Amino acid sequence: MNLREAIGRSETILAEGSVFELLRRDPRVAFDPDIAHAGLVYDDESRELLAAIHREYAGIAREAGLRPLIFADTWRASAERVARSRFRGLDVNGDNARFILGVAAASGTKPYVAAYLGPRGDAYRPAEAPSRDDAIRLHAPQVESLDACGLDLLVAATLPSLEEARGIAALLSNGRTPWMLSFVVRRDGTLLDGTPLADAVGRIDDEAGSPSLGYSINCVHPDVFRAAMESAPGVASRVIALQANASALSPEELDGSESVEGDVPDRWADAMSEAREGSALRIVGGCCGTSPEHLRALARRIS
């Protein structure tokens, strides 16, 4: 069964918790200043640490009788960033996609396998986002590379701006791989650039060459998600995925934070359970501040 069919059958799919934040605070790991953890696949020790995290998250889903969704670590691997990094000239996106497909094949859990794209600038600063046309130009190489890898899903995540999202959607909707956009939202149901979520979804749906699998929210607390959905009831049925922070702090408070504080696993899992009630959520997982313990607590609630 492919991912679109599973969503149509209302199956619950368990996505990963934080990978980026776990690695960023691991003293054994050195992030590249431009592409972050996308370069770890080129170092044997770091590659094994990366694989271990993905295997653990997939195993949590398996133990709960859920189908896992794991992601290639390409959130910061745009062509522009790769060209600035010490990995320029390498097929960073293809190498990460092949790596995560290999992890999936060896895991014994039959996970769905996806890859991330990220915004050009800081995910919490919509003023840094490019226009629609610039976004098409900037994101095209990464989309083309990942679209050729045979993945189950491409997700443009942590998007703060409608215009950049429109450009990415134009690319993804003309590819072969199922796709979603994932926004950062405020409690009042707006993107960080002030666009109402309902307006953003309507605009992208109207323009897309092929329909998205749905929409996603990430990098906010489950309570923020609930408030946003109450403020944007017209699109709640289109939002099928939530990868939530452990902290209820605002983007401005979280931006650049050296420590990520938030709910303990059971409290966060309770908040996620409340977010799922009456929603269209089919894919649930964690974002900043979450750990394997948070995902285990959530898996217990679901199973």
N, C-alpha and C positions, 0 to 999 in steps of 0.2 A: 504494500500500500504506500503510495507516495504521500508527501506532506499535505498537498491540497486535499486529497481524499480523507486523510486523517482529520483535518480541520473540519471538513464537511460532515464527518461522522461525530463531531463534538468530542473527540478524544482530547484528554489533557496531556500535554507534552511538557516535560520538565527541562527548561533551559539551564544553563550554567549560572553559578554565582560569579562574583568578581574573579577575574584572572589578572587583569591589568593591575589592580590595587594590591593583590597578594604578592605579585612579583615585584612591584615598584618598591615595596617595603622589605624585600628579602635582601640581606647584605651580600648574598652570594651572586646576585644578578646585577648587571650593569645595563641600563637602558640606553639606547641610542637617543641623543637629544632631538632627533628629527622623526624617526619612525618608531620610537619607544620599543615595545617588546617584539616587534615584527622581525627584528634581526637575531633573535635568540635561536632560531632554527639553524644558524650557521656555527654555533658553538656546542660541542657535544654535551658538556655538563648542563648548560642552560636548556638545551633541547630536551634532555631527560626530565629536568624539573618541570618544563612546560608540559610535556606529555603526561607526567604524573598528575598534574592538576586536572587536566582534561579527563584522564582515566578515572580519577576519583569522582568527579562530578557525574560522569556517565554511570559509574557504579552505584551512586546514590539513587539515580532514577531506576536502574535495574532492580535494586533491592526492594523498591517500593512498587514494582510491577508497572512502571511507567516507561514510555519511550523517551530517551534523552535527545536533546538537541545541543550539539557542541559547535563551537565557532573557531574558524581560523583567525589568527591574531593579526589581522590586517587593518584594524581601525585607523591607524596612523600611516598606512603605507600607500598614500597617494603618489602619483608619479612625481609631483613637485617635491614632495618630502624625500622620496627615495633618491632623487637626483642630488639633493643637498647632503645626504647621509654618506657614511663610509661604505655603504652597500650599493652605491650607484653602479649601474651596469648589470646588476643581478636581477633575476626574475623573482623579486621578493614576494609578490602576490602569488604567483604560481607555485613557488617553493613552499610557502605557508599552506596553501590549499592542499598540495600533495602530502605535506606532513600531517595535516589534520585528517585527511582521508585515510592515511596509514594508521594513525591512532585509532580511528573508528573501526577499521577492518580488524585490528588486533584486540579490540576491547571485549568482544563477545557480547556486546549489548545492542548491536544494530542501531546505533544512533542515527538520527538525521544530522546532516553535516551542512553547515552554513559558513558564510564569511561576512565580516563587517566591512563597511566603508564608514568613514567619519567625516565631519565637517572640515572645511579647509582651515578655519581658525579655531579659537577656543570655543568649546561647546557651550560655555556659559556666557559668551559675549557675542550677541547677534550682530553687533556693528562690524565685526570682522568677517562676516559672511559675504561671499561674492554674489554678483547678480546671477540671474538664471543663465544667461549666455556664457558668462565666465565660468560658471559651475559646470556647464556642459563641456567646455574646453578642458578644464582642470581635472575633472573626474573621469573623462572618457577612457584614458589608458588603463586605469585600475578596473573599471567596469568591464572593459573588453577582456582583460587578462583573467579576471575571476569568472566571467561568464563562460569561458572556454574550458573550465575545469570540471564540469560535471557535478556541481554541488546541488544540494536540495533547495537552497535558499540563499539569497543575497539580502542583507539588511543594511540600509544606511541609517546609522544610529546616532543618537545624541544631537539631533538637528535642532538648532535654535531659531532658524529663519525660513520663512516660506520661499523666498526667492531661490536660495540654494537648493532647497528641497525640490522645487519645480525642475531645476536643471538636472538633478540626479534622477528624478523620476522619468524625465524624458529619455535618459540613457537606459535605465533599468527596464522600462516598459517596452523597449524595442529589442531586448535581449531574449535569450532562450530560458533563462533560469527564473523560477518563481521569486518574487521580490516583495519587500515591505519597506516602508519608511518608519522610523521611530523618532518621535519628538520629545524634547524636554518641554514640560508644560508647567504653568502656574495653577494655583488653586482656583483661579477664576476662569479656567478653561481656555487660556490663551497660550500661544507659543511665547518664547522669550522676546521675540520682536514685536509682540503685541497683537499679532494676528489671531483672531478666534480660531480654535481648532476646527470648528465646523466649516469655516470659510476655507481653511487650508485643505481639508479633506475634499470638499466640493471642487475646489479649483484643480487639484491634482487628478481627481477622478475624471473630470471633464477633459483634461489634456492628455491623459496617459494613452499610449499606443496600445497597451494591453493592460487589463485590470491587475491591481496588486492583490496579493494574497489577503491583505488586510492592512491595518495600521497598528503601530506599537507605541508604547510610552516607555521611556527608560530614564534612569538617573534621577528619579524623584521617589519620595517615600510613598508607600501604599495609601496613606491617608491623603496625601496630595493628589494622587490619582483619583481617589473616590470623589474628592471635592471637585476636581476638574471635570469628571464625567457628569456630576450633578449639574455643573454649569454649562455643559455641552451635550444635553441628552439626545440631540438629533443625530449624533455620530457615535454614540456609545456602542451600537451594534457593529460598527466597522472596526472598533479597536479590539483586536483579538490577542494582543500580547502585552505583557508587562514584565519588565526586568527592573526591579525596584531597589532603591537605596535603603540602607539600614537607618539612615539619618533623615529626620524631617526638616533639617536646616534648608534654607533657601539656597539657590545657586550662588548668590552673592556671598553668603556665609561659607559655603563649601569651597568656593573658588580658591585654589592654591593652598588649601588646608594641609598642614603637615601631618595631622592625625585625623583619622576618620572615626568619629564616634557615632553611635546609633543604638538601636534597639538590640537587646540580647536575642538570640535565635528564636526562642519560643514566643516572645512578644512580637517580633517581626513576622513570624509565621502566622500568628493570630491576625495581625493587620492584613497580611496577604489573603487570608481566608475571607476576611470581611470584604476586601476589594473584589474577590471573585463572586460574591453573592449577587445574583441578579445581573451579572455582567456577561459579555460575550467572550471573555478571556479563555483561550485555549492553550496558549503558550505562556508559562510563568517561570520566572527565575529571578536572579539577583543582579545587582549592579554594585555601586561603590559601597564599601563597608560590609558587604556580605561575604560569607565564608562557607566552606563545606558544612559547618555546623548549622548555619542558617538554612541551607538547602535540605539537610536531613530533617530539620524541624518542619519545613514546608512539605516535604514528601510524606511525612507521617500524617499531616493534616489531610492531604489529598487522598492517600491510600486508605 
